[in-house]
Amino acid sequence: MTNVFIFKTAALVATLIGCANANLETVKLTNLYGSSTEIFLFGAHVKSFHAAMDKDLDLLFMSKCSKMDGKHPVRGGIPIVYPNFGGALKQLGAEKLPGHGFARVSNWTLMWPFDFELKYVVKLHANALETALHVRNTDTKPIKFHALLHNYLAVDDVRKAGVSVSGLDGVVYFDKVAKVTKKEDRKSIKIMGEIDNVYKKAPDRVTATITGVNAVDRSVVVEKSGSICSEDGKDKTTVKTDVVLWNPWDERAKTMPDFGAEEYNKMVAIEPGYVDEQFTLSAGKTFKLHQSISVYTL
């Protein structure tokens, strides 16, 4: 297992390498099993994950149209959404935050009128990748925020019913496309059109079953957890977290300048986080959002 800890302004226990398609520095992790991952320092953004079972297959989708200029969000991989999901937070001093927050579009520079500390932990295994976002409230008053790990999973052909997502049956969700609240009644969700659902307090294990075209049939399992702990780490409380399921499909993709018109066919986003409502974190407490992405052949 290989670990890297990324803070607001620094990367530790890592080697910096040049990024071929831009002037964005990356951290590359490898381990003895042969797996590897790369992380942009810009936004602490995980850009690739190659499991030991197939070193040539990148399990994360990256748009070829993404603007790698160190100013715009990187499209694909695992963007970090913090402190707001979607539009800016409705609170004093936070009205001008960019969409999905500032963590993904900065080198972790303070832009928020509260005292806090962010730590991002990445652990690499043979056929799994773990990431965890730690938010510590170092202020004297509570802070409110959203937090999300915006995973773009690479698929072979979503148009031919090549992707199904399970583990969300019975969960209440908000359909952002239809703008209605529903209860999921499908044991297996086929991605057959635009989908943008926020599943509230979802189960901790969600599975994408992917039919291979130029790769093996596989299942990618996203396991998540949320918790709060005190400064000494002893007082730990479990927090139920949400899941966002997203694919823009063809018409929406055409309106996205940093996303190819046909690239919706090559990805599905399964995103664990706390976004249905703002999370309130008391002074001195730490919120931890953890996930593990594992791949299995079928």
N, C-alpha and C positions, 0 to 999 in steps of 0.2 A: 504494500500500500504506500502511495506517495501523497504527501500533504503539501499544501501551500496556503498561507494565510495572507490575505490582502486587506490592508487598512485604507483609510481615506486617502492617504498621500504616498503610500509606499507598498512595495511588494517584497516579501521576505522569503528566504529559502527557495530561491528560484534563479533561473538563468534567463537573461533578457536576450531576445533574438529579434532580428528585423523582420517585419511583415512584408511579404513580397508584393502585395497589391496596394500598399499605402505606407505612409510614414507612421503607422501605429505600432508601438512596441508590443511584443507579446511575451508571455511566460509559457514555456513548454514543460510539461511534466511527462515523464515516462517511468515505467517500472519494469521489474525483472520478467513479468509475465508477457510483456510486449504491448500492453495497452498504452495509450497516450492521449493527452488533451492539451489544447492551447487556449490561453486566456489573454485577451486584450487588456492592457493596463487602463486604456480608455473605457471607463464604465465598469471595470472589473468583469468584463464580458467574456464568458466562455464561448469560444468560436468553433471548437471541434472536439469530438470524443470518438476515438477508435478503440474498440474492445479487442482483447487478445484473440477472441475466437475468429475474427476477420479483420485483420489490420488495415485492409484496403477500404473497408466500409466505414464512412463517417456517419455516425448515428444522429448527428445534428444537421439540420438544414441551414444553409447560408445563402441568401439571395446574391446572385451575381450582379444585381443592380444596386446593391447597398453602397451608400456614400461613405467611403473610408477616409474621411477628411478630418477626423477628430473634433468635429462640430456637430454633425447630425448623428442621430441614433444608428447603431449598427443593426441591420435587419437580418435576423436569424440567430442561431446559437441559443444562448440563454441570457437575455437581457434581464437586468435587475430592475424591478419596478419599486420605487421608494422615493418620497413618502406618500405619493398619491397615485391612484389607479385612474387613468383617464384624465379628466380635467383637474384644475388646481383645487386645493383644499379651501373650504369656506371658513377661513379663520384669519385673524389679523396677521399681516406680514407674509402670508402664503399665497396671495391671490395671483402672483405672477409666475408661479412654478410652471415649468413645461409639462406637456402631457406625459403621463406615466412617470413624472418626477425627474429629479436631476441626477440620480445615481448613475444612470446609463449614459449620460451625455457629459460627464466630467471625470477628471482624475481625482474624484473624491475630495473636492474642495468645498468648504463650508459655504452654503448658500441659503441657509434656513435659520430663522431667528430663534433658535432653541439650542441649548447645549446638549450634544449627543455624541456617541461614538458608534461607528459602523465597523464591523469586522466581517470579512467574507472568507470562509474556509472551504477549500476544495480538496477532496480526497479521491485518489485514483486507485481502482482495483482492477483485476484482470478483465472482468466483463461488467463492471459497474462503475458509475461515477456518483460521488456524493458531493453536494454543495450545501452550505448553511450560511444564512445571513443572520448575524447577531446585531441587534439594536440595543444599545445601553443608554438609558436616560441619565445623563450626568447633570441635568438641570435640577432646579429646586421645585419645579412644578411639573404636573403631568404633561405629556405630549401626545398628540393624536396623529395617526398616519395610516396609510395602506402599505402593504409589503407583498411582493409577488416574485416568483421565479418563472420568467416567461419562456418556457422551453419550446423551441421549435424542433420537432422531431422530423427527421428525414424519412420519407416514404417513397415507394417506387411508382405508384400510379393510383392516385386517389379517385380518379374518374371512373375506374372500372370496379368500384366497390372494393377496392384493394385495402381499405383500412376500416377497422371496426374498433370501437372503444367500449370497454366493459368496466363495471364496478360502480356505476352511478345510478343503478336502478333504485327507485323509491325516493330519490333526493329532490327536494324543492329547488328550482333554479329560475333565474331571470333570463329570458330570451331577449338579448339586446337588439336582435334584428326585428322581431315582431313587437318588442316592447311590452311583453306580458310575462307574468309569473306562472309557472307550470310545475307539475310534478312528473319527474322522469318515470316512464312506464316501460322503457326498453331495456332489456338485459344487455343487448349489444347494439350500440349506436353506429350505424353506417354513415360515413361522411359522404353525402350525395349532393350537397349544395352549401351555400353560405351558412356558417354556424358561428355564433358568438354567445355562448351560454355561461352564466356564472352560477355554479352549483354551490349552494349554501351549506356550510358545515358538512362537507362531503366525507365519504370514507377515506381512510388513509392509504388505500391501494387502488390505483387505476391502471388498467392494462390496455395498450394499443396492440392489436393483432394486425400484422402487416404482411400482405401477400407480396412475395418477391418477384421481380421481373428479371433484373440482372443481378439479383442477390438472393440469398436464402429466405424462405418464409421465416418470420421471426415474431416474437412478442417482446414489446418493450414495456417494462413495468415501472411506473412512477410511484414510489412510496414516500409519503410526506408525514411531517409532524410539526406541531407548534408547541411552544412552552414559554413560561415566564419563570425567571429565577431571581432570587435576591442577590445582593452584591457579593455575599460570601458563597453563593452557589448552592446553599443547603435547602432553601425554601423554593421548591420547584412545583409549578402548577401546569397541567396540560391544557392546551388551547386548541379547540376545534377549528380547523382551517377549511378554506374554500378551494374549489377547482374551477378554472376557466378552460373551456373547450372552444377552440377557434380555428376556423379556416375561412379566408375571405372570399373564396371561389372566384369565378372569372370576372364578373362585372365589377366587383369591389377591387379586385387586383389591378384592373386597368386604371383605376384612379389613384394608385399608390406609386409615386414617382421613384421610390427606392425599392421597388418590388416588381420583378418581371411579370408580364401579362399572363404567362403560362406557368409561373412558378408555384401557384397555389396547388398545382397537381403533385408537387413534390414534398409537401409538408403537412403536418397537423400539429397544432399547439396544444399541449396539455400542461396547464400552469397552476401549480399549487401556491396558495397565498392567503392573505386576509384582506379581502377587497369588497365584500358585500356591505360592510360598514367600516368606519374608521376604528382602528384599535387604539385604546387609551392605555398608555404605559406610565405607571407611577414613577416618581423620582427615585433614582437608585436601583431600579429594576432593569432586567435585561430580557428582551423578547428574542426568541430563537425560532427561525423558520428553516427547517431541515428537509432535504429530499435525497432520495437515492434513485438513480436511473439504471436499471439492470436490463440486459438483453439475453434472450433465450431463443434457441432454434426450435422450430416446430416440427 
